[in-house]
Amino acid sequence: MQESIERAKVLIESLPYMQEFRHKTVVIKYGGHAMVDEHLKKQFALDVILMKHIGINPVIVHGGGPQINKFLERLDIKANYVQGMRVTDGETMDVVEMVLVGKVNKEIVGQINHCGGKAVGLSGRDGDLVCARKLQVSKTVADNAPPELIDLGRVGQVTAINPSVLRSLEREEFIPVIAPVGVGEDGQAFNINADLVASAIAGELKAAKLILLTDVAGVKNKEGKLLTTIRKDELEKFISDGTVAGGMIPKVRCCAEALANGVVKTHIIDGRVEHAILLEMFTREGVGTQIIE
């Protein structure tokens, strides 16, 4: 009986948060270990289904780097990276789109639907959802010399989000699952970082939350202690002093941009933790690091 009472207390604790976020949009960047562990994949599907059933509007943007690399290896195509970004020539872009849109996206949609939800898979090319242009990257070659442009091929940056297709799916109670492939003015596909796409969509939808699932607990200080809350104006200081480094830098900057575009709160959480999304949304303590204005 006591165990049942404790479960009831958990439900009561979550009630104010359910009420707060009802009819609100939450954009979730789905990636990392949570996308490859079979148990975590099912838990993720159940989490977003629960969110939808209690009136929250989840929008999922997924990655797929490891799956792309695996397929490129099978085709004997070498993966090249510059400044942490995949060089994407025409042949590689075909593989990226095939894996992200044709395989990974449909697996996520299938998992959600199998667990009782209503999901629809999209890429950024559907309904011109994610408009893009070629990403310009440069490097310094010498003092007093102009920077050298680096050609990453069909790597893109978001120029605009057209949310009409997402609004239509929301009205019909579907959960959108979006592959981060954008479309250029000439109709060509662009490979775009999933964090950037999630941030842009969250900003366009004025989401209540942007949640980035990662394979780390969140942002930690130099002593290794988790920072549960960071204000946007503290981020550059943390980057300068090395508190935020490596792959965490683009993630916190995505969060800062989302906040600047009207997202209420952003979160970097550990997708390896079961039900991490629900713990972040519906408990007082939350998990991971929240980045706020």
Order of alpha helices (4+ residues) and beta strands (2+ residues): alpha-beta-alpha-beta-alpha-beta-beta-alpha-alpha-beta-beta-beta-beta-beta-alpha-beta-beta-beta-alpha-beta-beta-alpha-alpha-beta-alpha-beta
